């Protein structure tokens, strides 16, 4: 077991920020970094984070988000089945959810 999960690093104000803030830096598992974050991955993660923010903002305009969320989960189940090589249609997944 790790004695601590990480540390906080203090950031002093510069021309980008007006106040002090801390960032959490987790301790590496087993002393190794399992994911190398290069420039391409950092760009993709940044884009995904921005798009999730847009999606969250747009969800405030939908009256019943649960219906949309349910359909997106079923679509994701269909895509997961295709990745695993399971031959299933969207109608099959919808029939399973009604049972």
N, C-alpha and C positions, 0 to 999 in steps of 0.2 A: 504494500500500500504506500501511496505517496503521503508524505507528511503534510503537504499542501498542494492544492490544485493549480496554483499559479501565483502571479504577482500583479500588482497594479503599478503602472508607470505614469508618473506625473508629466504633463505637457505644459510648458510655460507659454504664455500668450506670444504670438508673433503677428505678422501682418495679415494672417488668415483668420485667427481667432482672437476674441476680445477678453477671454477669461481662461483661467486654469481648468484643465480637465484631466481625467484619468482614463487610461485604457487598460483592459485586463489582458494579460499575456499568459495563456495556460502553460503548464508544465508539459513538456513533451512526454508521450507515452513510451515507456521503456527507453527513454533517452533518444528516441528516433522521431523524425518527422515523417509521418506516413504519406502526406500529400505535399508534393512540391508545387507551390503556387508561383507559376511563372507569369509573365506579362499577359499572355493569352488567357490563362485561367482567371487572372484578376479582372480582366476586361469582361469576360463572360459572367463572372459572379456579380460585377457591378451592374451589368445590363439586366441580369435576372432580378437583382434587388430593386432596381428602378421600375421594372415592369410589374413586380409584385406590389409596389407602392401605387402604381397607376390602377391596378386591378382592385386593390383595397379601396381606393378612392371612388372608383366607379360602382363598387358594390353598395355604397350608401344610397344610390339612386334606385336600387331595385327593391320593389315592395316585399317580395317573398324570396329571399336569397337561398332558403333551404331547398326549394325546388330546383334552382339552377345548380346548387352544390351537389344535390343528389344525382342529377343527370351527368355532371362532370365526373363524378366518382364512377358511375357506370361506364362512361366512355373510357376512363382510365383502366377499368377492369378489362374491357374489350381489348385495349392496346396491350395490356400485360399478357393476356391470353395469346395474342398473336406473337408476341416476343417469345413466349414459352413454346410455341408451336402447337397450341391447342386450337382446333378448328371450332370456332363458336361465332355466332352472329350476335348483333345487338339485340335482336328479338329474343334470343335465348337468354341473354343476360337480364333483359327486362322481365321475362317470364320467371326467372329464378328469384328476382327481387319481390315478386308478387306472392310467392309461395310462403 
